[in-house]
Amino acid sequence: MSGNPTSAARLARVRVQNLFGNIDLDIPFNLDARITAIIAPNGMGKTVCLRLINALFRHQWSVFSSTDFAEIEFTFSDESRVVCRHLDRDESSDDGEPSVEFFSWTSKGQDRWAPKNSNQTVPNIVRVEHYLPFLTRVGPSRWVHDHTRQSFTLQELLDLYGEQLPESVVASINPKPSDILAELTDGIDCHLIETQRLLILPDDRRSPTSTLAISRKAQTLKTIVSRELASYATLSQSLDRSFPRRVIQEGAVLPPEDLKASLAQLDELRRQLMEAGILDTENDDAFSPPDAVDAAVAAVLSVYVSDTRRKLRSLSNILEKITLFKELIDERFRPKYISVDKDKGFTVTRGDDLVIPLDKLSSGEQHQLVLFFELLFELKENALILIDEPELSLHVGWQKKFIPDLKRIIELNHFDVLLATHSPQLIGHWDELVVEFGDIGE
């Protein structure tokens, strides 16, 4: 099990006044279960709420400027608050004048800050397509990808390709917030997972063709496993160099029965690591001592047990994640199953050992695999995950499994989830997690 979650402040409540001019919303987060589900009819602003929350933590100020609401208040678990209000503006105001302002309160103080209205200044900024040559500008604030024909707003381009743009360009569109606002928002790693983004990742100038998100995830897992194995190798080398000295100096010798039990436990952990695809089976160095050993051999084996336990336990975190990942996917894909490979990341195989190309999986299978991968391998502790309509592309059986499996992932990785759904099957009997808006009928 991963370590206990930290005590950093978490988002505890969101209130929106006059969304679209006539809707008031109040979303209290379930901080104990760490899952909150919004269920509401179409048109009540579920998706807009998710985007506003994401915009706060990702400093997307243009989202606030372009959304019709009077005030939105974010309250944190330590009672800190952020309030964003639309300003009354004269229609003849100069372009670039602020249209929203933020008020922030923490135990350290308070401040007030208003970002430049980047939506109004888009025509005047340096050409984004100069730095992203695979884009063509088709309007004052819209671009089209030359290869995929996908359309983007300026804010979407910043989210996807901000790292490829000069800091001066990014800052002119998304200016840095005030100190207190930055302290509050930088403390939470927020991710908005929208259904249409799960299957295809937009390509960049290094990749002229579309790449499936699932293929990118396989490469990411390869990188993660390689990084963990590098740390494992570094620890092993360090322990091996000092092994002779510690055999002589440490002196603590395990009794024969403890040696056998400890070695059996290490063999089981080693087997799990090989089964998970982390360690190679050909490198199996399991060792079973004879029933009787002299004092000198016992001293060597005692240090060996201690060292091997440290080495293998350094891989325990990635083992937990891969084990749960395989279990969740295999339950859904049966008779297909997923295998982790340190050279390929992961592959999907049918029962007859036929490897199935990742692009041949159904949209529902890709959706589940990508989503669970992100939640298990790509989040910081105490992250905030916003999921829009996770039931899309999922049959009823998978929808019923979603909340229980999400709880298992949260228990391991410690993050908060706010999801918006239309599906009573997905919510099931988890009434304590649900926040209802509007008339949802039976």
C-alpha positions as a Markdown table, in Angstrom:
| # | Residue | x | y | z |
|---|---|---|---|---|
| 1 | Met | 0.0 | 0.0 | 0.0 |
| 2 | Ser | 1.2 | 3.5 | -0.8 |
| 3 | Gly | 2.0 | 5.9 | 2.0 |
| 4 | Asn | -0.7 | 7.9 | 3.8 |
| 5 | Pro | -2.0 | 11.0 | 1.9 |
| 6 | Thr | -0.5 | 14.3 | 2.8 |
| 7 | Ser | -2.4 | 17.0 | 4.7 |
| 8 | Ala | -2.4 | 19.5 | 1.8 |
| 9 | Ala | -5.5 | 21.5 | 1.3 |
| 10 | Arg | -8.1 | 20.0 | -1.0 |
| 11 | Leu | -11.0 | 21.4 | -2.9 |
| 12 | Ala | -14.1 | 21.1 | -0.6 |
| 13 | Arg | -16.9 | 23.0 | -2.3 |
| 14 | Val | -17.8 | 24.9 | -5.4 |
| 15 | Arg | -20.7 | 27.4 | -5.7 |
| 16 | Val | -21.8 | 29.1 | -8.9 |
| 17 | Gln | -24.3 | 31.9 | -9.1 |
| 18 | Asn | -26.3 | 32.8 | -12.2 |
| 19 | Leu | -24.7 | 30.3 | -14.5 |
| 20 | Phe | -26.1 | 31.1 | -18.0 |
| 21 | Gly | -28.0 | 33.9 | -16.3 |
| 22 | Asn | -30.4 | 31.7 | -14.2 |
| 23 | Ile | -28.8 | 28.6 | -12.7 |
| 24 | Asp | -27.3 | 28.4 | -9.2 |
| 25 | Leu | -25.2 | 25.4 | -8.4 |
| 26 | Asp | -23.7 | 24.1 | -5.2 |
| 27 | Ile | -21.2 | 21.2 | -5.2 |
| 28 | Pro | -20.1 | 19.9 | -1.8 |
| 29 | Phe | -17.2 | 17.4 | -2.2 |
| 30 | Asn | -17.2 | 14.1 | -0.4 |
| 31 | Leu | -13.8 | 14.4 | 1.2 |
| 32 | Asp | -14.0 | 11.1 | 3.0 |
| 33 | Ala | -14.9 | 8.8 | 0.1 |
| 34 | Arg | -12.9 | 11.2 | -2.3 |
| 35 | Ile | -15.5 | 10.7 | -5.0 |
| 36 | Thr | -18.3 | 13.1 | -5.8 |
| 37 | Ala | -20.7 | 12.5 | -8.7 |
| 38 | Ile | -22.9 | 15.2 | -10.3 |
| 39 | Ile | -26.0 | 13.9 | -11.9 |
| 40 | Ala | -28.3 | 16.3 | -13.8 |
| 41 | Pro | -30.3 | 16.8 | -17.0 |
| 42 | Asn | -28.7 | 18.3 | -20.0 |
| 43 | Gly | -28.3 | 22.0 | -20.0 |
| 44 | Met | -27.7 | 22.3 | -16.2 |
| 45 | Gly | -24.0 | 23.1 | -16.6 |
| 46 | Lys | -22.2 | 19.9 | -15.4 |
| 47 | Thr | -19.5 | 20.1 | -18.1 |
| 48 | Val | -19.1 | 23.8 | -17.7 |
| 49 | Cys | -18.5 | 23.4 | -13.9 |
| 50 | Leu | -15.8 | 20.8 | -14.6 |
| 51 | Arg | -14.1 | 23.2 | -17.1 |
| 52 | Leu | -14.3 | 26.1 | -14.7 |
| 53 | Ile | -12.7 | 24.1 | -11.9 |
| 54 | Asn | -10.0 | 22.9 | -14.2 |
| 55 | Ala | -9.4 | 26.4 | -15.5 |
| 56 | Leu | -8.7 | 27.7 | -11.9 |
| 57 | Phe | -5.9 | 25.2 | -11.3 |
| 58 | Arg | -4.5 | 25.4 | -14.8 |
| 59 | His | -4.6 | 29.2 | -14.8 |
| 60 | Gln | -6.9 | 29.3 | -17.9 |
| 61 | Trp | -8.3 | 32.8 | -17.2 |
| 62 | Ser | -10.0 | 33.1 | -20.6 |
| 63 | Val | -12.4 | 30.3 | -19.6 |
| 64 | Phe | -13.8 | 32.5 | -16.8 |
| 65 | Ser | -14.0 | 35.5 | -19.1 |
| 66 | Ser | -15.9 | 33.6 | -21.8 |
| 67 | Thr | -18.4 | 31.8 | -19.4 |
| 68 | Asp | -21.6 | 33.4 | -18.5 |
| 69 | Phe | -21.9 | 33.5 | -14.6 |
| 70 | Ala | -22.1 | 36.1 | -11.9 |
| 71 | Glu | -19.8 | 34.6 | -9.3 |
| 72 | Ile | -18.1 | 31.3 | -8.6 |
| 73 | Glu | -16.6 | 30.5 | -5.2 |
| 74 | Phe | -14.1 | 27.7 | -4.5 |
| 75 | Thr | -13.7 | 26.6 | -0.8 |
| 76 | Phe | -10.8 | 24.5 | 0.3 |
| 77 | Ser | -10.5 | 22.0 | 3.2 |
| 78 | Asp | -8.5 | 24.4 | 5.2 |
| 79 | Glu | -11.2 | 27.1 | 4.8 |
| 80 | Ser | -9.2 | 29.1 | 2.2 |
| 81 | Arg | -11.3 | 30.5 | -0.5 |
| 82 | Val | -11.1 | 31.9 | -4.0 |
| 83 | Val | -14.0 | 33.9 | -5.5 |
| 84 | Cys | -14.2 | 34.9 | -9.2 |
| 85 | Arg | -16.7 | 37.6 | -10.2 |
| 86 | His | -17.6 | 39.1 | -13.6 |
| 87 | Leu | -17.0 | 42.8 | -13.8 |
| 88 | Asp | -19.6 | 45.2 | -15.1 |
| 89 | Arg | -18.1 | 46.4 | -18.3 |
| 90 | Asp | -19.0 | 49.3 | -20.7 |
| 91 | Glu | -19.6 | 47.9 | -24.1 |
| 92 | Ser | -17.1 | 50.5 | -25.4 |
| 93 | Ser | -14.3 | 49.4 | -23.2 |
| 94 | Asp | -10.9 | 49.0 | -24.8 |
| 95 | Asp | -9.9 | 45.5 | -25.8 |
| 96 | Gly | -7.9 | 43.7 | -23.2 |
| 97 | Glu | -9.6 | 45.3 | -20.2 |
| 98 | Pro | -10.2 | 42.7 | -17.5 |
| 99 | Ser | -13.7 | 41.1 | -17.5 |
| 100 | Val | -13.2 | 39.1 | -14.3 |
| 101 | Glu | -11.5 | 39.5 | -11.0 |
| 102 | Phe | -10.3 | 37.1 | -8.3 |
| 103 | Phe | -10.4 | 37.5 | -4.6 |
| 104 | Ser | -8.3 | 35.0 | -2.5 |
| 105 | Trp | -8.3 | 34.4 | 1.2 |
| 106 | Thr | -5.9 | 32.1 | 3.2 |
| 107 | Ser | -4.6 | 32.1 | 6.8 |
| 108 | Lys | -1.7 | 34.2 | 5.5 |
| 109 | Gly | -3.8 | 37.0 | 4.1 |
| 110 | Gln | -5.9 | 38.0 | 1.2 |
| 111 | Asp | -5.5 | 39.6 | -2.2 |
| 112 | Arg | -7.4 | 40.8 | -5.3 |
| 113 | Trp | -6.3 | 40.3 | -8.9 |
| 114 | Ala | -7.7 | 40.7 | -12.4 |
| 115 | Pro | -6.2 | 39.0 | -15.5 |
| 116 | Lys | -6.0 | 40.7 | -18.8 |
| 117 | Asn | -8.9 | 39.6 | -21.0 |
| 118 | Ser | -7.0 | 37.3 | -23.4 |
| 119 | Asn | -10.1 | 36.5 | -25.4 |
| 120 | Gln | -10.2 | 40.1 | -26.6 |
| 121 | Thr | -6.5 | 40.4 | -27.4 |
| 122 | Val | -6.2 | 37.2 | -29.4 |
| 123 | Pro | -6.0 | 39.1 | -32.8 |
| 124 | Asn | -3.2 | 41.2 | -31.5 |
| 125 | Ile | -0.9 | 38.6 | -30.1 |
| 126 | Val | 2.1 | 37.1 | -31.9 |
| 127 | Arg | 1.1 | 34.4 | -34.4 |
| 128 | Val | 0.9 | 31.0 | -32.6 |
| 129 | Glu | 1.2 | 29.2 | -35.9 |
| 130 | His | 4.7 | 30.6 | -36.3 |
| 131 | Tyr | 5.8 | 28.3 | -33.5 |
| 132 | Leu | 3.4 | 25.5 | -34.3 |
| 133 | Pro | 3.7 | 25.1 | -38.1 |
| 134 | Phe | 1.3 | 22.2 | -38.3 |
| 135 | Leu | -1.6 | 24.6 | -37.5 |
| 136 | Thr | -3.5 | 27.0 | -39.8 |
| 137 | Arg | -5.4 | 29.9 | -38.4 |
| 138 | Val | -9.0 | 30.0 | -39.6 |
| 139 | Gly | -10.4 | 32.8 | -37.5 |
| 140 | Pro | -9.6 | 35.4 | -34.8 |
| 141 | Ser | -9.4 | 32.8 | -32.1 |
| 142 | Arg | -9.4 | 29.4 | -33.8 |
| 143 | Trp | -6.9 | 27.1 | -35.5 |
| 144 | Val | -7.1 | 23.9 | -37.4 |
| 145 | His | -4.6 | 21.0 | -37.4 |
| 146 | Asp | -3.2 | 20.5 | -40.9 |
| 147 | His | -3.2 | 16.7 | -40.6 |
| 148 | Thr | -6.1 | 15.7 | -38.3 |
| 149 | Arg | -8.3 | 18.7 | -39.2 |
| 150 | Gln | -9.1 | 19.0 | -35.5 |
| 151 | Ser | -10.2 | 22.5 | -34.5 |
| 152 | Phe | -8.7 | 24.3 | -31.5 |
| 153 | Thr | -9.3 | 27.5 | -29.5 |
| 154 | Leu | -6.4 | 29.4 | -28.2 |
| 155 | Gln | -6.8 | 28.0 | -24.7 |
| 156 | Glu | -6.9 | 24.5 | -26.1 |
| 157 | Leu | -3.6 | 25.1 | -28.0 |
| 158 | Leu | -2.0 | 26.3 | -24.8 |
| 159 | Asp | -3.1 | 23.2 | -22.9 |
| 160 | Leu | -1.8 | 20.9 | -25.6 |
| 161 | Tyr | 1.3 | 22.7 | -26.9 |
| 162 | Gly | 2.2 | 25.3 | -24.3 |
| 163 | Glu | 5.6 | 23.7 | -23.7 |
| 164 | Gln | 6.5 | 24.4 | -27.4 |
| 165 | Leu | 5.6 | 28.1 | -27.1 |
| 166 | Pro | 7.9 | 30.9 | -25.8 |
| 167 | Glu | 7.2 | 31.8 | -22.2 |
| 168 | Ser | 6.5 | 35.4 | -23.3 |
| 169 | Val | 3.7 | 34.2 | -25.5 |
| 170 | Val | 2.2 | 32.0 | -22.9 |
| 171 | Ala | 2.4 | 34.8 | -20.3 |
| 172 | Ser | 0.7 | 37.2 | -22.6 |
| 173 | Ile | -2.3 | 34.9 | -22.8 |
| 174 | Asn | -2.3 | 33.3 | -19.4 |
| 175 | Pro | -0.6 | 35.8 | -17.1 |
| 176 | Lys | 0.7 | 34.7 | -13.7 |
| 177 | Pro | -1.8 | 35.0 | -10.9 |
| 178 | Ser | -1.3 | 36.9 | -7.6 |
| 179 | Asp | 0.9 | 35.3 | -5.0 |
| 180 | Ile | -1.9 | 34.0 | -2.8 |
| 181 | Leu | -4.0 | 32.8 | -5.7 |
| 182 | Ala | -0.9 | 31.0 | -7.1 |
| 183 | Glu | -0.2 | 29.4 | -3.7 |
| 184 | Leu | -3.8 | 28.0 | -3.5 |
| 185 | Thr | -4.0 | 26.8 | -7.1 |
| 186 | Asp | -0.5 | 25.5 | -7.5 |
| 187 | Gly | -1.0 | 23.1 | -4.6 |
| 188 | Ile | -3.4 | 20.9 | -6.5 |
| 189 | Asp | -2.6 | 18.9 | -9.6 |
| 190 | Cys | -5.8 | 19.0 | -11.6 |
| 191 | His | -6.7 | 17.0 | -14.7 |
| 192 | Leu | -9.9 | 17.3 | -16.8 |
| 193 | Ile | -10.6 | 14.0 | -18.6 |
| 194 | Glu | -13.0 | 14.6 | -21.5 |
| 195 | Thr | -14.4 | 11.7 | -23.4 |
| 196 | Gln | -13.3 | 12.9 | -26.8 |
| 197 | Arg | -9.7 | 13.3 | -25.6 |
| 198 | Leu | -9.3 | 9.7 | -24.4 |
| 199 | Leu | -9.0 | 7.9 | -27.7 |
| 200 | Ile | -6.9 | 10.1 | -29.9 |
| 201 | Leu | -4.0 | 12.4 | -28.8 |
| 202 | Pro | -3.4 | 15.3 | -31.2 |
| 203 | Asp | 0.0 | 14.9 | -32.9 |
| 204 | Asp | 2.7 | 17.6 | -32.9 |
| 205 | Arg | 5.4 | 18.6 | -35.3 |
| 206 | Arg | 7.5 | 15.6 | -34.4 |
| 207 | Ser | 4.6 | 13.2 | -35.4 |
| 208 | Pro | 2.8 | 14.0 | -38.6 |
| 209 | Thr | 0.3 | 11.3 | -38.2 |
| 210 | Ser | -2.3 | 10.7 | -35.5 |
| 211 | Thr | -1.3 | 8.5 | -32.6 |
| 212 | Leu | -3.7 | 6.5 | -30.5 |
| 213 | Ala | -3.7 | 7.5 | -26.8 |
| 214 | Ile | -3.5 | 3.8 | -25.9 |
| 215 | Ser | -0.2 | 3.5 | -27.9 |
| 216 | Arg | 1.2 | 6.5 | -26.1 |
| 217 | Lys | 0.3 | 4.9 | -22.8 |
| 218 | Ala | 2.2 | 1.8 | -23.7 |
| 219 | Gln | 5.3 | 3.8 | -24.3 |
| 220 | Thr | 4.8 | 5.7 | -21.1 |
| 221 | Leu | 4.6 | 2.5 | -19.1 |
| 222 | Lys | 7.8 | 1.3 | -20.8 |
| 223 | Thr | 9.5 | 4.6 | -19.6 |
| 224 | Ile | 8.1 | 4.2 | -16.0 |
| 225 | Val | 9.3 | 0.6 | -15.7 |
| 226 | Ser | 12.7 | 1.5 | -17.0 |
| 227 | Arg | 13.0 | 4.3 | -14.5 |
| 228 | Glu | 12.1 | 2.1 | -11.6 |
| 229 | Leu | 14.5 | -0.6 | -12.8 |
| 230 | Ala | 17.3 | 2.0 | -13.0 |
| 231 | Ser | 16.7 | 3.0 | -9.4 |
| 232 | Tyr | 16.6 | -0.7 | -8.4 |
| 233 | Ala | 19.9 | -1.2 | -10.2 |
| 234 | Thr | 21.5 | 1.8 | -8.4 |
| 235 | Leu | 20.4 | 0.5 | -5.0 |
| 236 | Ser | 21.6 | -3.0 | -5.9 |
| 237 | Gln | 25.1 | -1.7 | -6.8 |
| 238 | Ser | 25.3 | 0.3 | -3.7 |
| 239 | Leu | 24.4 | -2.7 | -1.5 |
| 240 | Asp | 26.6 | -5.1 | -3.4 |
| 241 | Arg | 29.7 | -2.8 | -2.9 |
| 242 | Ser | 29.3 | -2.8 | 0.8 |
| 243 | Phe | 28.2 | -6.4 | 1.2 |
| 244 | Pro | 31.5 | -7.9 | 2.5 |
| 245 | Arg | 32.0 | -5.2 | 5.0 |
| 246 | Arg | 28.5 | -5.5 | 6.4 |
| 247 | Val | 28.8 | -9.3 | 6.7 |
| 248 | Ile | 31.7 | -8.8 | 9.0 |
| 249 | Gln | 30.4 | -5.8 | 10.9 |
| 250 | Glu | 26.7 | -6.2 | 11.3 |
| 251 | Gly | 26.8 | -9.4 | 13.3 |
| 252 | Ala | 23.0 | -10.0 | 13.6 |
| 253 | Val | 22.3 | -13.5 | 12.5 |
| 254 | Leu | 18.9 | -14.9 | 11.8 |
| 255 | Pro | 18.1 | -18.4 | 13.2 |
| 256 | Pro | 17.7 | -21.1 | 10.6 |
| 257 | Glu | 13.9 | -21.2 | 10.7 |
| 258 | Asp | 13.7 | -17.4 | 10.2 |
| 259 | Leu | 16.2 | -17.6 | 7.3 |
| 260 | Lys | 14.0 | -20.2 | 5.5 |
| 261 | Ala | 10.8 | -18.2 | 6.1 |
| 262 | Ser | 12.4 | -14.9 | 4.9 |
| 263 | Leu | 13.9 | -16.5 | 1.8 |
| 264 | Ala | 10.5 | -18.0 | 1.0 |
| 265 | Gln | 8.9 | -14.6 | 1.3 |
| 266 | Leu | 11.5 | -13.1 | -1.0 |
| 267 | Asp | 10.9 | -15.9 | -3.5 |
| 268 | Glu | 7.2 | -15.0 | -3.5 |
| 269 | Leu | 7.9 | -11.3 | -4.0 |
| 270 | Arg | 10.3 | -12.1 | -6.8 |
| 271 | Arg | 7.7 | -14.3 | -8.4 |
| 272 | Gln | 5.2 | -11.5 | -8.3 |
| 273 | Leu | 7.6 | -9.1 | -9.9 |
| 274 | Met | 8.4 | -11.5 | -12.7 |
| 275 | Glu | 4.7 | -12.2 | -13.2 |
| 276 | Ala | 4.0 | -8.5 | -13.4 |
| 277 | Gly | 6.6 | -8.1 | -16.2 |
| 278 | Ile | 9.0 | -6.0 | -14.1 |
| 279 | Leu | 11.8 | -8.5 | -13.6 |
| 280 | Asp | 13.0 | -11.0 | -16.2 |
| 281 | Thr | 12.3 | -14.6 | -15.5 |
| 282 | Glu | 15.7 | -15.7 | -16.8 |
| 283 | Asn | 17.3 | -13.6 | -14.0 |
| 284 | Asp | 15.6 | -15.6 | -11.3 |
| 285 | Asp | 18.1 | -15.8 | -8.4 |
| 286 | Ala | 15.9 | -17.5 | -5.9 |
| 287 | Phe | 17.9 | -19.4 | -3.2 |
| 288 | Ser | 16.8 | -22.0 | -0.8 |
| 289 | Pro | 19.3 | -22.8 | 2.0 |
| 290 | Pro | 20.0 | -26.3 | 3.3 |
| 291 | Asp | 18.4 | -27.3 | 6.6 |
| 292 | Ala | 21.6 | -26.9 | 8.5 |
| 293 | Val | 24.0 | -24.0 | 8.0 |
| 294 | Asp | 27.1 | -23.0 | 10.1 |
| 295 | Ala | 27.4 | -19.7 | 11.8 |
| 296 | Ala | 29.5 | -18.1 | 9.0 |
| 297 | Val | 27.0 | -19.1 | 6.2 |
| 298 | Ala | 24.1 | -17.9 | 8.4 |
| 299 | Ala | 25.8 | -14.5 | 8.8 |
| 300 | Val | 26.2 | -14.2 | 5.0 |
| 301 | Leu | 22.6 | -15.2 | 4.4 |
| 302 | Ser | 21.2 | -12.9 | 7.0 |
| 303 | Val | 22.8 | -9.9 | 5.2 |
| 304 | Tyr | 21.7 | -11.3 | 1.9 |
| 305 | Val | 18.1 | -11.5 | 3.1 |
| 306 | Ser | 18.2 | -7.9 | 4.4 |
| 307 | Asp | 19.7 | -6.6 | 1.1 |
| 308 | Thr | 17.4 | -8.5 | -1.2 |
| 309 | Arg | 14.3 | -7.4 | 0.8 |
| 310 | Arg | 15.4 | -3.8 | 0.3 |
| 311 | Lys | 16.1 | -4.3 | -3.4 |
| 312 | Leu | 12.8 | -6.0 | -4.1 |
| 313 | Arg | 10.7 | -3.7 | -1.9 |
| 314 | Ser | 12.0 | -0.7 | -3.9 |
| 315 | Leu | 9.8 | -2.0 | -6.7 |
| 316 | Ser | 6.8 | -2.6 | -4.5 |
| 317 | Asn | 5.0 | 0.6 | -5.5 |
| 318 | Ile | 5.2 | -0.1 | -9.2 |
| 319 | Leu | 4.2 | -3.7 | -8.5 |
| 320 | Glu | 1.0 | -2.6 | -6.7 |
| 321 | Lys | 0.0 | -0.4 | -9.6 |
| 322 | Ile | 0.8 | -2.9 | -12.3 |
| 323 | Thr | -1.0 | -5.7 | -10.4 |
| 324 | Leu | -4.2 | -3.6 | -10.0 |
| 325 | Phe | -4.0 | -2.4 | -13.6 |
| 326 | Lys | -3.8 | -6.0 | -14.9 |
| 327 | Glu | -6.6 | -7.1 | -12.6 |
| 328 | Leu | -9.0 | -4.3 | -13.6 |
| 329 | Ile | -8.3 | -4.7 | -17.4 |
| 330 | Asp | -8.4 | -8.5 | -17.4 |
| 331 | Glu | -11.8 | -8.5 | -15.7 |
| 332 | Arg | -13.1 | -6.4 | -18.5 |
| 333 | Phe | -11.3 | -7.8 | -21.5 |
| 334 | Arg | -11.8 | -11.5 | -20.8 |
| 335 | Pro | -10.9 | -13.7 | -22.7 |
| 336 | Lys | -8.3 | -11.2 | -23.7 |
| 337 | Tyr | -5.7 | -10.2 | -21.1 |
| 338 | Ile | -3.0 | -7.6 | -20.8 |
| 339 | Ser | 0.7 | -8.3 | -20.3 |
| 340 | Val | 3.3 | -5.8 | -19.1 |
| 341 | Asp | 6.6 | -5.9 | -21.0 |
| 342 | Lys | 9.5 | -3.7 | -20.0 |
| 343 | Asp | 10.5 | -3.4 | -23.7 |
| 344 | Lys | 7.0 | -2.7 | -25.1 |
| 345 | Gly | 5.1 | -1.3 | -22.1 |
| 346 | Phe | 2.1 | -3.5 | -22.4 |
| 347 | Thr | 0.4 | -5.7 | -25.0 |
| 348 | Val | -3.1 | -7.2 | -25.2 |
| 349 | Thr | -3.4 | -10.9 | -26.0 |
| 350 | Arg | -6.3 | -13.2 | -26.7 |
| 351 | Gly | -6.6 | -16.6 | -24.9 |
| 352 | Asp | -4.9 | -18.4 | -27.8 |
| 353 | Asp | -1.7 | -16.2 | -27.3 |
| 354 | Leu | -2.6 | -14.0 | -30.3 |
| 355 | Val | -1.3 | -10.5 | -29.7 |
| 356 | Ile | -4.1 | -8.0 | -30.7 |
| 357 | Pro | -2.9 | -4.7 | -32.1 |
| 358 | Leu | -3.9 | -1.9 | -29.7 |
| 359 | Asp | -5.8 | 0.0 | -32.5 |
| 360 | Lys | -8.0 | -3.1 | -33.0 |
| 361 | Leu | -9.5 | -2.8 | -29.5 |
| 362 | Ser | -13.0 | -1.4 | -29.3 |
| 363 | Ser | -13.5 | 2.2 | -28.3 |
| 364 | Gly | -14.9 | 1.1 | -24.9 |
| 365 | Glu | -11.8 | -1.1 | -24.3 |
| 366 | Gln | -9.5 | 1.8 | -25.2 |
| 367 | His | -11.5 | 4.2 | -23.1 |
| 368 | Gln | -11.2 | 2.0 | -20.0 |
| 369 | Leu | -7.5 | 1.1 | -20.5 |
| 370 | Val | -6.5 | 4.7 | -21.0 |
| 371 | Leu | -8.5 | 6.0 | -18.1 |
| 372 | Phe | -7.3 | 3.5 | -15.6 |
| 373 | Phe | -3.7 | 3.9 | -16.8 |
| 374 | Glu | -3.9 | 7.7 | -16.2 |
| 375 | Leu | -5.4 | 7.2 | -12.8 |
| 376 | Leu | -2.8 | 4.6 | -11.7 |
| 377 | Phe | 0.4 | 5.9 | -13.3 |
| 378 | Glu | 0.2 | 9.6 | -14.2 |
| 379 | Leu | -1.1 | 11.4 | -11.1 |
| 380 | Lys | 0.5 | 13.2 | -8.2 |
| 381 | Glu | -0.7 | 12.5 | -4.8 |
| 382 | Asn | -3.9 | 14.4 | -3.8 |
| 383 | Ala | -4.5 | 15.3 | -7.4 |
| 384 | Leu | -8.0 | 16.4 | -8.4 |
| 385 | Ile | -9.5 | 14.5 | -11.4 |
| 386 | Leu | -12.5 | 15.8 | -13.3 |
| 387 | Ile | -14.2 | 13.2 | -15.5 |
| 388 | Asp | -17.0 | 14.1 | -17.9 |
| 389 | Glu | -19.5 | 11.3 | -18.6 |
| 390 | Pro | -17.3 | 8.3 | -18.0 |
| 391 | Glu | -20.1 | 6.0 | -19.0 |
| 392 | Leu | -19.8 | 6.8 | -22.7 |
| 393 | Ser | -18.6 | 3.8 | -24.7 |
| 394 | Leu | -19.1 | 1.5 | -21.7 |
| 395 | His | -21.8 | -1.2 | -21.6 |
| 396 | Val | -23.9 | -1.5 | -18.5 |
| 397 | Gly | -21.8 | -4.2 | -16.8 |
| 398 | Trp | -18.7 | -2.0 | -17.0 |
| 399 | Gln | -20.6 | 1.0 | -15.7 |
| 400 | Lys | -21.7 | -0.9 | -12.6 |
| 401 | Lys | -18.0 | -1.8 | -11.9 |
| 402 | Phe | -16.8 | 1.8 | -12.3 |
| 403 | Ile | -17.3 | 3.3 | -8.8 |
| 404 | Pro | -16.0 | 0.2 | -6.9 |
| 405 | Asp | -12.9 | 0.0 | -9.1 |
| 406 | Leu | -12.4 | 3.7 | -8.8 |
| 407 | Lys | -12.4 | 3.4 | -5.0 |
| 408 | Arg | -9.7 | 0.7 | -5.3 |
| 409 | Ile | -7.5 | 3.0 | -7.3 |
| 410 | Ile | -8.0 | 5.9 | -5.0 |
| 411 | Glu | -7.1 | 3.7 | -2.0 |
| 412 | Leu | -3.8 | 3.0 | -3.7 |
| 413 | Asn | -3.0 | 6.4 | -5.2 |
| 414 | His | -4.9 | 9.0 | -3.0 |
| 415 | Phe | -6.6 | 11.5 | -5.2 |
| 416 | Asp | -10.0 | 13.2 | -5.5 |
| 417 | Val | -12.6 | 12.7 | -8.2 |
| 418 | Leu | -15.4 | 14.8 | -9.4 |
| 419 | Leu | -17.4 | 13.2 | -12.2 |
| 420 | Ala | -20.4 | 14.3 | -14.2 |
| 421 | Thr | -22.8 | 11.6 | -15.4 |
| 422 | His | -26.2 | 10.8 | -16.8 |
| 423 | Ser | -26.0 | 7.1 | -15.9 |
| 424 | Pro | -27.9 | 5.6 | -12.9 |
| 425 | Gln | -26.1 | 2.3 | -13.6 |
| 426 | Leu | -22.8 | 4.0 | -13.0 |
| 427 | Ile | -23.9 | 5.6 | -9.8 |
| 428 | Gly | -25.7 | 2.4 | -8.6 |
| 429 | His | -26.4 | 2.4 | -4.9 |
| 430 | Trp | -23.7 | 5.0 | -4.1 |
| 431 | Asp | -26.3 | 7.6 | -3.0 |
| 432 | Glu | -23.9 | 9.3 | -0.5 |
| 433 | Leu | -21.6 | 10.3 | -3.4 |
| 434 | Val | -24.3 | 12.0 | -5.5 |
| 435 | Val | -25.0 | 15.7 | -5.9 |
| 436 | Glu | -28.2 | 16.2 | -7.9 |
| 437 | Phe | -29.1 | 19.3 | -10.0 |
| 438 | Gly | -32.5 | 20.0 | -11.5 |
| 439 | Asp | -35.3 | 17.5 | -12.1 |
| 440 | Ile | -33.7 | 14.1 | -13.0 |
| 441 | Gly | -37.0 | 12.2 | -12.6 |
| 442 | Glu | -36.9 | 8.6 | -11.6 |
